[in-house]
Every structure is written in C-alpha cells, then in structure tokens.
Amino acid sequence: SPERSYVLGDPPNYSPTVADSVTGIARAAGANVWATFLDLLLVDGGRELLNSPVLNFSEGNLDATREMLVHPATVFGLGDGGAHAGQTCDASTTTYMLSYWARDRGEDRMRVEDAVAKMTSATAAVYGLGDRGALRPGLKGDVNVIDLPNLRLHRPRLVHDLPGDARRLVQHVDGYLATVNRGQVTLRHGEETGARPGELIRGMR
C-alpha cells in the first residue's frame, strides 16, 4: 500500500510521518502515486528502501511501542532465527533502542540507564543467564563502549553471502568504539580483531 510505505533513507527513518509515505510524496509533487513508487525505488542507484511497517505502527506513530518498552513487565528482544533475513534487519534494534528511544525520541524518551538495563540485566535475568548482564567481579565481562552522541545507523543493504547464494540484509552503524567479550576486544570501531572468546550457551547458568 503506497499509503503505508515510507522512504527509509540513510540514516533510516523508522518513525515516519504521512508526508514521508509514497502517497504523501506523490501528492506533494502532484504526481501519479505508482510512478512515484517506482521512481523512489531507483533512488541512489536502486539502493533506496521503502519501509512498510507491519506491527506497532497502526496509529502512524511509535507511541504504542513506547508504552510497551517502558512497561516493567516487558522484556526487550527480537529474533526469528534468520527466517526473514532478506526482508528485515533485526540486528539494528539494540542500536535503535539507544539512538532513538534513549536519545532522539524527544520529551518522552527513555533514560539511557533504563534502556541499557532492558537490554542487559533484565534480559539476562529472564533467561537465567546469571553469569552476565551486569558489570560485577566474577561475571562474564561483556561490554560495549559506545560514543552515544555519534551513534548512527545506516540504511540496510542486500548481500548474497549465505550458503546457496541466499540473500540477507546487513546494516552498518557508527559509534561503537569497542566490543568486549569475556574480557577480550572482539571489535574495534566496527572492525573485527580476530578474537573469538565466545561459546555456545546451553541452558541457564
């Protein structure tokens, strides 16, 4: 539906308005809506994406999502085992939590410490991962060092690097200075260091 399809852009806009929809853009230009739809798909050499929200955007905004995020009974998380890797890029949700909900949202934004707790200690507690989720002696020592003012998502791009030349969307981000896993730096400024200290988790711990 052109009325429910929005130009994503770079950086991506996940909180669009009616004016950002294909219908809104066509109306403002006095152009045919379907011709506009096709023209938008050709932007940036065909790399532009149109976002068509399926859930939590029924009122044309993210207010319902915020209500769920701040509720004390809500657990933050998303994953489908890669079933829709060519349609969505869910890996950006944690970055969006910080860059939008805890920084850019406006007057009703979340506190940074609450957003971090939702993604770390609260989630670890729900799944019984007692060896992580907080910075305390004896725990696993996973840390992201983040430049919050400069945290910025880029538009997802399609790559064919899965077995059988299958496709997936990847999304790069600026602002992660370092990622530490079990006390070892695994990424620095988004680039892998070669360290692989992670291990498969089997059940509570």
Disulfide bonds with the S-S distance in Angstrom:
none
